[in-house]
Amino acid sequence: MGGPTSPPYPPRSERPGGPGRSSIFREPPREARGGSVSAIVSLFAPRSYMDRQRRAGLFFVLPALLYFSAVFLVPLVESVSGSFYRTVPGGTTQFVGWRLYEKVLTDPSFWQAVGNTVSLLLMSVPATVVLALTVALGLHRLRSLRWRSTWTAMYFLPFSVSLVAAALIWQWLYDPLYGLLNHLLRGVGLPPLKWLQSLDMVRPSLAIVNVWLRLGFDTIIFLAALQAIPGEYYEAASIDGASRWQALRRVTLPLLNPQIVMVTILELIFNFKVFDTVYATTQGGPAGASQTVIMLLYDTAFKYFRLGEASVMAVFVFVSLLLVTLVQWRVFRRQVEY
Amino acid sequence: MAGIPPAGRVLKPGRFHWLVGALVAAGAICVFFPFFWMAVTSLKTVPEIQRVPLQIAPDDWTNLANFREVFHRQPFGRFLLNSALVASVSALSSVVVSSLAGYGFAKFRFPGHGIFFFAIVGILMVPFQSVVVPLYLWVSRLDLLDTYLGILAPDLVSVFGVFLMRQSIEVVPTDYIDAARIDGAGEFGIFWRVILPSVKPALATLVIVKFMWTWNELFWPLVVINSPTMKVVTLGLVSFTNMYFIEYNLVTAAAVLSILPILIVFLVCQKWVVRGVVMSGLKG
């Protein structure tokens, strides 16, 4: 970075802290790096230009570090430790070891919630990703830029509204008596459905809402990736006599692989944490058929005030999503290598 | 061939080109339709809603009785105001703290640099629901239940913001910073007069995206808010529903009121929102 005339790293003693070119100092000399005690001491008693630079950097990031520690790290540790304590009716807490884990993990209603969450997820995640990919490919084909951006905005619109508002709009569409969907079903001579009120239909109905909500987000990510593929690849493919279908199979999809993996993981995480849509519509009903893990966590903590058990669920959610992320890293590493 | 033709333009349009366009348009209209349905329902009276056969258009396009009723039943104006206040403060504080931290991480090296940044990005993996119980206990111990500060507590800064600002500040040429330093500018002066003006687009993206996120949030306000006057608009919406009977003309009117401000922000600033989405997608 520094010009050929500037010496790489002059000894500290030669630089009494005046103004200088910091770019050549972006990578500090080896002896000043590492977690040595002197480096930390120098933060409090800056002697040189480099010391002052380091201190300034730390001051810039300090507010964020303190805030995230207070709001995420400390509570996360407390969540883990809280899962080993039972709240006694008197208000004090009592150490119970793994007892609460045993209690939660052997509770059929907990596993029902996990099962519901997974089944919701299996319905909505593949549908969202496949639909978004299809829509993105279609949008990418459009020649008119104006129409393309209009349709893109319409697909993206649900992403901008609150999950609560979205859920309530859909609850109205699903209304068994006056809802639009049952009007349509009756119109074509089919029997009306009890969308959110029947044990079989409630999860697919909620899955549709989630697909509707997330479609635009995934589409935009795919569209951005598609636009980044250089046209020469297709040129080369067409010179080699590839059909459109072959170009899609052999050029487009392999190049989109990282985005497909990433979007799938993001959707898994989103759908695993689904709460707002369920809370605003079915509240877990009918008969617990749409009870999700986060709904159960909310009820356990803030309806029944069993904070210990809620902490067990919090740890469960954290560990599950951590596993998903670790799998993501492994898959990603494999994908990037081809 | 002159220049690089954009992808998707090289192959000749297929035989079914028009069909692709039609399907994409039909899908977009289907996705949009629920919004349209919400809007027309909010203008209908109860007998109109229950009319058979179904009628799409309301009898009177200027019937605002449902909106008046929403404000009459609940302090909905107050809810909107609460949401606007909370979302604005969270957007501003997020921009301030994130751009400071982004500058620190992008242009300085200090002990713990790598570990701290890794830890902050690692927080993306911590679902909010995993920390909500201890957070609730802290807020209640500090006597912040039912206060603006209580709602704001976990929303003041987002990890996404720090990440976005670091990425944007990293590409600001270090020579600018050096030049300012040679001219005798202090570290904060450099941040204020050199860094911030050159990352204005990222600042706009962060403000808008963070405003939308906070405005649309339900889970945390549900936990900390009890009194009707402190409710934010998502809580206000839920309060129009119950298990047995729902007046959809009022629910849709309330939904229109809650969506309208965010929709205006979205339509005006669509470019920035999309940028933010692509960035947040890239973050993985």
HADDOCK unambig.tbl for C-alpha pairs under 7 A between the chains (distance, minus, plus):
assign (segid A and resid 19 and name CA) (segid B and resid 181 and name CA) 6.12 0.50 0.50
assign (segid A and resid 19 and name CA) (segid B and resid 182 and name CA) 5.46 0.50 0.50
assign (segid A and resid 20 and name CA) (segid B and resid 182 and name CA) 6.42 0.50 0.50
assign (segid A and resid 21 and name CA) (segid B and resid 178 and name CA) 5.56 0.50 0.50
assign (segid A and resid 22 and name CA) (segid B and resid 178 and name CA) 6.17 0.50 0.50
assign (segid A and resid 23 and name CA) (segid B and resid 174 and name CA) 6.33 0.50 0.50
assign (segid A and resid 26 and name CA) (segid B and resid 108 and name CA) 6.88 0.50 0.50
assign (segid A and resid 26 and name CA) (segid B and resid 109 and name CA) 6.65 0.50 0.50
assign (segid A and resid 34 and name CA) (segid B and resid 111 and name CA) 6.96 0.50 0.50
assign (segid A and resid 35 and name CA) (segid B and resid 111 and name CA) 6.17 0.50 0.50
assign (segid A and resid 53 and name CA) (segid B and resid 108 and name CA) 6.97 0.50 0.50
assign (segid A and resid 54 and name CA) (segid B and resid 108 and name CA) 6.64 0.50 0.50
assign (segid A and resid 54 and name CA) (segid B and resid 109 and name CA) 6.04 0.50 0.50
assign (segid A and resid 54 and name CA) (segid B and resid 110 and name CA) 4.62 0.50 0.50
assign (segid A and resid 57 and name CA) (segid B and resid 104 and name CA) 4.61 0.50 0.50
assign (segid A and resid 57 and name CA) (segid B and resid 108 and name CA) 5.10 0.50 0.50
assign (segid A and resid 57 and name CA) (segid B and resid 109 and name CA) 6.73 0.50 0.50
assign (segid A and resid 57 and name CA) (segid B and resid 110 and name CA) 6.41 0.50 0.50
assign (segid A and resid 58 and name CA) (segid B and resid 104 and name CA) 6.72 0.50 0.50
assign (segid A and resid 58 and name CA) (segid B and resid 110 and name CA) 6.42 0.50 0.50
assign (segid A and resid 60 and name CA) (segid B and resid 100 and name CA) 5.12 0.50 0.50
assign (segid A and resid 60 and name CA) (segid B and resid 101 and name CA) 5.31 0.50 0.50
assign (segid A and resid 60 and name CA) (segid B and resid 104 and name CA) 5.00 0.50 0.50
assign (segid A and resid 61 and name CA) (segid B and resid 100 and name CA) 6.31 0.50 0.50
assign (segid A and resid 61 and name CA) (segid B and resid 101 and name CA) 4.03 0.50 0.50
assign (segid A and resid 61 and name CA) (segid B and resid 104 and name CA) 5.43 0.50 0.50
assign (segid A and resid 61 and name CA) (segid B and resid 105 and name CA) 7.00 0.50 0.50
assign (segid A and resid 63 and name CA) (segid B and resid 97 and name CA) 6.48 0.50 0.50
assign (segid A and resid 64 and name CA) (segid B and resid 97 and name CA) 6.02 0.50 0.50
assign (segid A and resid 64 and name CA) (segid B and resid 98 and name CA) 6.98 0.50 0.50
assign (segid A and resid 64 and name CA) (segid B and resid 101 and name CA) 6.22 0.50 0.50
assign (segid A and resid 71 and name CA) (segid B and resid 154 and name CA) 6.07 0.50 0.50
assign (segid A and resid 72 and name CA) (segid B and resid 131 and name CA) 6.64 0.50 0.50
assign (segid A and resid 75 and name CA) (segid B and resid 131 and name CA) 5.28 0.50 0.50
assign (segid A and resid 75 and name CA) (segid B and resid 134 and name CA) 5.22 0.50 0.50
assign (segid A and resid 75 and name CA) (segid B and resid 135 and name CA) 6.15 0.50 0.50
assign (segid A and resid 76 and name CA) (segid B and resid 130 and name CA) 6.82 0.50 0.50
assign (segid A and resid 76 and name CA) (segid B and resid 131 and name CA) 5.29 0.50 0.50
assign (segid A and resid 78 and name CA) (segid B and resid 134 and name CA) 6.24 0.50 0.50
assign (segid A and resid 79 and name CA) (segid B and resid 131 and name CA) 6.20 0.50 0.50
assign (segid A and resid 79 and name CA) (segid B and resid 134 and name CA) 6.23 0.50 0.50
assign (segid A and resid 135 and name CA) (segid B and resid 24 and name CA) 6.44 0.50 0.50
assign (segid A and resid 138 and name CA) (segid B and resid 20 and name CA) 5.92 0.50 0.50
assign (segid A and resid 138 and name CA) (segid B and resid 24 and name CA) 6.11 0.50 0.50
assign (segid A and resid 139 and name CA) (segid B and resid 24 and name CA) 6.68 0.50 0.50
assign (segid A and resid 140 and name CA) (segid B and resid 8 and name CA) 6.87 0.50 0.50
assign (segid A and resid 141 and name CA) (segid B and resid 8 and name CA) 6.04 0.50 0.50
assign (segid A and resid 142 and name CA) (segid B and resid 21 and name CA) 6.46 0.50 0.50
assign (segid A and resid 151 and name CA) (segid B and resid 25 and name CA) 6.46 0.50 0.50
assign (segid A and resid 151 and name CA) (segid B and resid 28 and name CA) 5.67 0.50 0.50
assign (segid A and resid 154 and name CA) (segid B and resid 28 and name CA) 5.64 0.50 0.50
assign (segid A and resid 154 and name CA) (segid B and resid 31 and name CA) 6.92 0.50 0.50
assign (segid A and resid 154 and name CA) (segid B and resid 32 and name CA) 5.89 0.50 0.50
assign (segid A and resid 155 and name CA) (segid B and resid 28 and name CA) 5.48 0.50 0.50
assign (segid A and resid 155 and name CA) (segid B and resid 31 and name CA) 6.05 0.50 0.50
assign (segid A and resid 160 and name CA) (segid B and resid 266 and name CA) 6.92 0.50 0.50
assign (segid A and resid 161 and name CA) (segid B and resid 216 and name CA) 6.70 0.50 0.50
assign (segid A and resid 161 and name CA) (segid B and resid 259 and name CA) 6.04 0.50 0.50
assign (segid A and resid 162 and name CA) (segid B and resid 216 and name CA) 4.31 0.50 0.50
assign (segid A and resid 162 and name CA) (segid B and resid 217 and name CA) 6.96 0.50 0.50
assign (segid A and resid 164 and name CA) (segid B and resid 234 and name CA) 6.41 0.50 0.50
assign (segid A and resid 165 and name CA) (segid B and resid 255 and name CA) 5.54 0.50 0.50
assign (segid A and resid 169 and name CA) (segid B and resid 34 and name CA) 6.69 0.50 0.50
assign (segid A and resid 169 and name CA) (segid B and resid 38 and name CA) 6.26 0.50 0.50
assign (segid A and resid 169 and name CA) (segid B and resid 252 and name CA) 6.90 0.50 0.50
assign (segid A and resid 172 and name CA) (segid B and resid 248 and name CA) 6.64 0.50 0.50
assign (segid A and resid 178 and name CA) (segid B and resid 50 and name CA) 5.94 0.50 0.50
assign (segid A and resid 212 and name CA) (segid B and resid 31 and name CA) 6.83 0.50 0.50
assign (segid A and resid 221 and name CA) (segid B and resid 278 and name CA) 5.70 0.50 0.50
assign (segid A and resid 221 and name CA) (segid B and resid 281 and name CA) 6.61 0.50 0.50
assign (segid A and resid 227 and name CA) (segid B and resid 7 and name CA) 6.62 0.50 0.50
assign (segid A and resid 229 and name CA) (segid B and resid 7 and name CA) 6.18 0.50 0.50
assign (segid A and resid 230 and name CA) (segid B and resid 6 and name CA) 6.47 0.50 0.50
assign (segid A and resid 230 and name CA) (segid B and resid 7 and name CA) 5.64 0.50 0.50
assign (segid A and resid 231 and name CA) (segid B and resid 4 and name CA) 6.46 0.50 0.50
assign (segid A and resid 231 and name CA) (segid B and resid 5 and name CA) 5.39 0.50 0.50
assign (segid A and resid 231 and name CA) (segid B and resid 6 and name CA) 4.94 0.50 0.50
assign (segid A and resid 231 and name CA) (segid B and resid 7 and name CA) 3.83 0.50 0.50
assign (segid A and resid 231 and name CA) (segid B and resid 8 and name CA) 6.86 0.50 0.50
assign (segid A and resid 231 and name CA) (segid B and resid 10 and name CA) 6.59 0.50 0.50
assign (segid A and resid 232 and name CA) (segid B and resid 4 and name CA) 6.83 0.50 0.50
assign (segid A and resid 234 and name CA) (segid B and resid 10 and name CA) 6.50 0.50 0.50
assign (segid A and resid 235 and name CA) (segid B and resid 10 and name CA) 6.09 0.50 0.50
assign (segid A and resid 262 and name CA) (segid B and resid 284 and name CA) 6.07 0.50 0.50
assign (segid A and resid 276 and name CA) (segid B and resid 218 and name CA) 6.61 0.50 0.50
assign (segid A and resid 280 and name CA) (segid B and resid 238 and name CA) 6.02 0.50 0.50
assign (segid A and resid 307 and name CA) (segid B and resid 133 and name CA) 7.00 0.50 0.50
assign (segid A and resid 314 and name CA) (segid B and resid 129 and name CA) 6.45 0.50 0.50
assign (segid A and resid 314 and name CA) (segid B and resid 130 and name CA) 4.21 0.50 0.50
assign (segid A and resid 315 and name CA) (segid B and resid 130 and name CA) 6.35 0.50 0.50
assign (segid A and resid 317 and name CA) (segid B and resid 130 and name CA) 6.68 0.50 0.50
assign (segid A and resid 318 and name CA) (segid B and resid 126 and name CA) 6.17 0.50 0.50
assign (segid A and resid 318 and name CA) (segid B and resid 127 and name CA) 6.34 0.50 0.50
assign (segid A and resid 318 and name CA) (segid B and resid 130 and name CA) 6.06 0.50 0.50
assign (segid A and resid 322 and name CA) (segid B and resid 125 and name CA) 6.45 0.50 0.50
